[in-house]
Every structure is written in C-alpha cells, then in structure tokens.
C-alpha cells in the first residue's frame, strides 16, 4: 500500500482525494508511507 499512496501523491492527488479512493486509509497511513521512503536504507549507493 505504501507504493500506492506514494504513486497517488506523485500524481498530484491531494490527501482528501486519496482518502476518497481508499476510505480505509487514515491520515497516519499517508504519513507512515512518506516516512518509510524518507528513511535511509542499508542499500549501497551506486556511483555515477
């Protein structure tokens, strides 16, 4: 569900629009999805 939330946000949908499409979501679900993707990972970075 994290990717669905982030895809909707990236597409420009407002929180209200996301809640209308997914009524089982709560505000903390959106905040958690954003936080999940902003936390550092243990994956190595690839130099360009």
N, CA, C and O atoms as a GROMACS GRO file, in nm:
protein
  192
    1UNK      N    1   0.082  -0.120   0.000
    1UNK     CA    2   0.000   0.000   0.000
    1UNK      C    3   0.086   0.126   0.000
    1UNK      O    4   0.042   0.231  -0.045
    2UNK      N    5   0.209   0.114   0.051
    2UNK     CA    6   0.299   0.230   0.053
    2UNK      C    7   0.319   0.283  -0.088
    2UNK      O    8   0.310   0.404  -0.111
    3UNK      N    9   0.346   0.194  -0.182
    3UNK     CA   10   0.370   0.239  -0.320
    3UNK      C   11   0.246   0.301  -0.381
    3UNK      O   12   0.256   0.395  -0.459
    4UNK      N   13   0.129   0.251  -0.347
    4UNK     CA   14   0.004   0.308  -0.398
    4UNK      C   15  -0.014   0.450  -0.347
    4UNK      O   16  -0.048   0.540  -0.424
    5UNK      N   17   0.011   0.469  -0.219
    5UNK     CA   18  -0.002   0.604  -0.161
    5UNK      C   19   0.098   0.698  -0.225
    5UNK      O   20   0.062   0.809  -0.266
    6UNK      N   21   0.223   0.656  -0.236
    6UNK     CA   22   0.326   0.742  -0.293
    6UNK      C   23   0.300   0.771  -0.441
    6UNK      O   24   0.324   0.882  -0.487
    7UNK      N   25   0.253   0.671  -0.514
    7UNK     CA   26   0.219   0.693  -0.656
    7UNK      C   27   0.107   0.796  -0.669
    7UNK      O   28   0.112   0.882  -0.757
    8UNK      N   29   0.008   0.788  -0.583
    8UNK     CA   30  -0.102   0.885  -0.587
    8UNK      C   31  -0.053   1.025  -0.552
    8UNK      O   32  -0.094   1.122  -0.616
    9UNK      N   33   0.032   1.036  -0.452
    9UNK     CA   34   0.087   1.166  -0.417
    9UNK      C   35   0.172   1.222  -0.530
    9UNK      O   36   0.165   1.341  -0.562
   10UNK      N   37   0.253   1.136  -0.592
   10UNK     CA   38   0.338   1.178  -0.703
   10UNK      C   39   0.254   1.223  -0.823
   10UNK      O   40   0.297   1.308  -0.901
   11UNK      N   41   0.137   1.165  -0.837
   11UNK     CA   42   0.048   1.202  -0.947
   11UNK      C   43  -0.026   1.332  -0.919
   11UNK      O   44  -0.100   1.382  -1.003
   12UNK      N   45  -0.006   1.386  -0.799
   12UNK     CA   46  -0.066   1.515  -0.766
   12UNK      C   47  -0.198   1.508  -0.692
   12UNK      O   48  -0.263   1.610  -0.671
   13UNK      N   49  -0.239   1.388  -0.651
   13UNK     CA   50  -0.364   1.378  -0.576
   13UNK      C   51  -0.345   1.435  -0.436
   13UNK      O   52  -0.239   1.423  -0.375
   14UNK      N   53  -0.449   1.498  -0.387
   14UNK     CA   54  -0.447   1.550  -0.251
   14UNK      C   55  -0.476   1.437  -0.153
   14UNK      O   56  -0.522   1.330  -0.192
   15UNK      N   57  -0.449   1.462  -0.027
   15UNK     CA   58  -0.480   1.362   0.075
   15UNK      C   59  -0.630   1.331   0.071
   15UNK      O   60  -0.670   1.215   0.082
   16UNK      N   61  -0.710   1.434   0.055
   16UNK     CA   62  -0.855   1.414   0.050
   16UNK      C   63  -0.895   1.321  -0.064
   16UNK      O   64  -0.978   1.233  -0.046
   17UNK      N   65  -0.835   1.340  -0.180
   17UNK     CA   66  -0.867   1.255  -0.295
   17UNK      C   67  -0.825   1.110  -0.271
   17UNK      O   68  -0.895   1.017  -0.310
   18UNK      N   69  -0.711   1.092  -0.206
   18UNK     CA   70  -0.664   0.957  -0.174
   18UNK      C   71  -0.760   0.891  -0.075
   18UNK      O   72  -0.794   0.774  -0.090
   19UNK      N   73  -0.803   0.966   0.025
   19UNK     CA   74  -0.898   0.911   0.124
   19UNK      C   75  -1.030   0.874   0.057
   19UNK      O   76  -1.094   0.776   0.096
   20UNK      N   77  -1.072   0.952  -0.041
   20UNK     CA   78  -1.196   0.920  -0.112
   20UNK      C   79  -1.182   0.791  -0.193
   20UNK      O   80  -1.276   0.713  -0.203
   21UNK      N   81  -1.063   0.769  -0.250
   21UNK     CA   82  -1.039   0.647  -0.327
   21UNK      C   83  -1.015   0.525  -0.239
   21UNK      O   84  -1.049   0.412  -0.277
   22UNK      N   85  -0.958   0.548  -0.123
   22UNK     CA   86  -0.924   0.439  -0.030
   22UNK      C   87  -0.977   0.476   0.109
   22UNK      O   88  -0.901   0.519   0.195
   23UNK      N   89  -1.107   0.459   0.130
   23UNK     CA   90  -1.169   0.505   0.255
   23UNK      C   91  -1.117   0.436   0.382
   23UNK      O   92  -1.138   0.488   0.492
   24UNK      N   93  -1.051   0.324   0.368
   24UNK     CA   94  -0.999   0.258   0.489
   24UNK      C   95  -0.870   0.322   0.539
   24UNK      O   96  -0.825   0.294   0.650
   25UNK      N   97  -0.809   0.408   0.456
   25UNK     CA   98  -0.685   0.474   0.499
   25UNK      C   99  -0.713   0.580   0.604
   25UNK      O  100  -0.821   0.639   0.609
   26UNK      N  101  -0.613   0.603   0.686
   26UNK     CA  102  -0.618   0.708   0.788
   26UNK      C  103  -0.502   0.803   0.762
   26UNK      O  104  -0.406   0.766   0.695
   27UNK      N  105  -0.509   0.925   0.814
   27UNK     CA  106  -0.400   1.021   0.793
   27UNK      C  107  -0.263   0.964   0.831
   27UNK      O  108  -0.164   0.992   0.764
   28UNK      N  109  -0.258   0.886   0.938
   28UNK     CA  110  -0.129   0.832   0.979
   28UNK      C  111  -0.073   0.732   0.877
   28UNK      O  112   0.048   0.709   0.873
   29UNK      N  113  -0.160   0.672   0.795
   29UNK     CA  114  -0.113   0.582   0.690
   29UNK      C  115  -0.032   0.657   0.585
   29UNK      O  116   0.072   0.610   0.539
   30UNK      N  117  -0.082   0.775   0.548
   30UNK     CA  118  -0.009   0.857   0.450
   30UNK      C  119   0.122   0.905   0.510
   30UNK      O  120   0.226   0.902   0.443
   31UNK      N  121   0.118   0.950   0.634
   31UNK     CA  122   0.241   0.997   0.699
   31UNK      C  123   0.343   0.884   0.711
   31UNK      O  124   0.463   0.906   0.692
   32UNK      N  125   0.296   0.764   0.742
   32UNK     CA  126   0.386   0.649   0.754
   32UNK      C  127   0.447   0.613   0.619
   32UNK      O  128   0.565   0.577   0.612
   33UNK      N  129   0.369   0.621   0.513
   33UNK     CA  130   0.421   0.590   0.379
   33UNK      C  131   0.530   0.688   0.339
   33UNK      O  132   0.633   0.649   0.284
   34UNK      N  133   0.507   0.814   0.368
   34UNK     CA  134   0.608   0.916   0.337
   34UNK      C  135   0.733   0.894   0.422
   34UNK      O  136   0.845   0.900   0.370
   35UNK      N  137   0.715   0.867   0.548
   35UNK     CA  138   0.828   0.845   0.638
   35UNK      C  139   0.908   0.722   0.596
   35UNK      O  140   1.030   0.720   0.604
   36UNK      N  141   0.837   0.618   0.550
   36UNK     CA  142   0.903   0.495   0.508
   36UNK      C  143   1.002   0.521   0.395
   36UNK      O  144   1.109   0.461   0.390
   37UNK      N  145   0.966   0.609   0.305
   37UNK     CA  146   1.052   0.636   0.189
   37UNK      C  147   1.156   0.743   0.215
   37UNK      O  148   1.247   0.762   0.133
   38UNK      N  149   1.146   0.813   0.326
   38UNK     CA  150   1.245   0.917   0.355
   38UNK      C  151   1.352   0.869   0.451
   38UNK      O  152   1.452   0.937   0.473
   39UNK      N  153   1.332   0.750   0.508
   39UNK     CA  154   1.433   0.697   0.599
   39UNK      C  155   1.549   0.639   0.519
   39UNK      O  156   1.528   0.584   0.411
   40UNK      N  157   1.670   0.651   0.569
   40UNK     CA  158   1.784   0.594   0.497
   40UNK      C  159   1.773   0.441   0.489
   40UNK      O  160   1.716   0.376   0.577
   41UNK      N  161   1.829   0.387   0.383
   41UNK     CA  162   1.827   0.242   0.367
   41UNK      C  163   1.967   0.187   0.385
   41UNK      O  164   2.065   0.262   0.391
   42UNK      N  165   1.977   0.058   0.394
   42UNK     CA  166   2.106  -0.007   0.404
   42UNK      C  167   2.161  -0.046   0.267
   42UNK      O  168   2.266  -0.108   0.257
   43UNK      N  169   2.089  -0.008   0.163
   43UNK     CA  170   2.133  -0.043   0.028
   43UNK      C  171   2.252   0.044  -0.010
   43UNK      O  172   2.253   0.164   0.017
   44UNK      N  173   2.352  -0.017  -0.074
   44UNK     CA  174   2.468   0.062  -0.116
   44UNK      C  175   2.430   0.159  -0.227
   44UNK      O  176   2.344   0.130  -0.310
   45UNK      N  177   2.494   0.273  -0.228
   45UNK     CA  178   2.473   0.371  -0.335
   45UNK      C  179   2.563   0.337  -0.453
   45UNK      O  180   2.675   0.290  -0.436
   46UNK      N  181   2.512   0.359  -0.570
   46UNK     CA  182   2.589   0.333  -0.691
   46UNK      C  183   2.644   0.466  -0.741
   46UNK      O  184   2.568   0.559  -0.768
   47UNK      N  185   2.775   0.473  -0.753
   47UNK     CA  186   2.837   0.596  -0.802
   47UNK      C  187   2.813   0.611  -0.952
   47UNK      O  188   2.813   0.513  -1.026
   48UNK      N  189   2.792   0.732  -0.992
   48UNK     CA  190   2.768   0.758  -1.135
   48UNK      C  191   2.888   0.819  -1.197
   48UNK      O  192   2.888   0.848  -1.317
   0.00000   0.00000   0.00000
